[in-house]
Amino acid sequence: MELLTTPLPLGYRLVENLGVISVTSTIQITQKGLIQSFMDRNRNEWSEAYESFMASAPRGTTILFGVQVTTAIGVFGNGGFLYVTITGTAAVHEVSHEHPR
């Protein structure tokens, strides 16, 4: 599956638009407690956010385009959190090997 932050490039033809997908993930950005730090020591929350977005694509998706990432911060009694929202359009595409005129 291809991932693009831009519209479809020249030579790409949209076969079927499968709709917009959006996933919001939470990443703790303040000091974690000792037990939570131990439990999360091998955890990469950024990778989990990306993988969650990719996994949310409908079956048959060959490209995600127009991908945007937005963030927001929330501070609560239990810590500060970064909310990462990844949004993009899922589609099926073909690549033309002919040069556009």
N, C-alpha and C positions, 0 to 999 in steps of 0.2 A: 504494500500500500504506500502511495506517495503522500507526502505532507507538504503543502505549499502555503506560504503566508500571503501570496498574491493571487489575483485572478488566474484563470487558466492561461498558460503560455501559448504562443502561436504553435500550431500543429497539434494541439490537443483538442479533441472533439468530445463534448459532453453527450453521452449516450443516454444516461438516466440520472436525474437529480433525486437523491434519496432523502433530502431534507437537511435542515440545520441541526447540529448536535451541540450540546453545551454541558460541560461538567465543571462543578465547583469542588475544589479540594481545600482542606484546612491544614495549615502547617504551623506548628507552635514555634514562635520566634523568641520567646523569653526562656530564661533558665528553667530547665526541667528538673524535677526532683530526682534524687538518687536512684530510686527504684525505676522510675519511668526512663531515665537515661540508660540504665542497664538493660531494660527490656527493648529499647529502641536503638541500641548501639550499632546494629547492622542495617538500619532502616534508612532509605533515601526517599524522603517525602516528595521531593521534586520529581524523581523518576516515577513514583507511584501516581502522581497527578497526571503526568504524560501518558502512562500506561492505561490509566482509567479512561482518559479521553479516547485513546486509540481503540480500546475495548468496547466503547459505547457506540462505535460505528456499526450501522446495520450490516448484516451478512451480505457479501457481494461487493462491498465498497472497494474501489480500486484507487481512489484519490480523496484526500481531504484538502479543500482549498479555501482561500480566504480566511485562514486561521488567525485568530486574534487572542491575545492573552491580556486579561485585565486583573488588577489586584486591588485589594482593600485590606485595611488593618483594623482589628478590633482588640481592645484591651478590656479584660474582665478580671474579676477577682481571682480566677485560677490561671491567669497569664495573658500574654499577648499572642495574637494569632494573625497569620497572613492568610487571606482567602484568595485563592488563585482560581480564576474562571477562564477556561479555554473553550472557545466557540469556533465552529467552522462548518462548512458545507460538505456533506458526504455525497459522493457521486460515483457513477461508473463512467469511465472514459476510454477513449481510444487515442492512439498516437498515430498521426499521419506522417509518413516519411516523405511526402511531397512538399515542395517549397510553396508557401502561399504566394499568390500573385499580387 
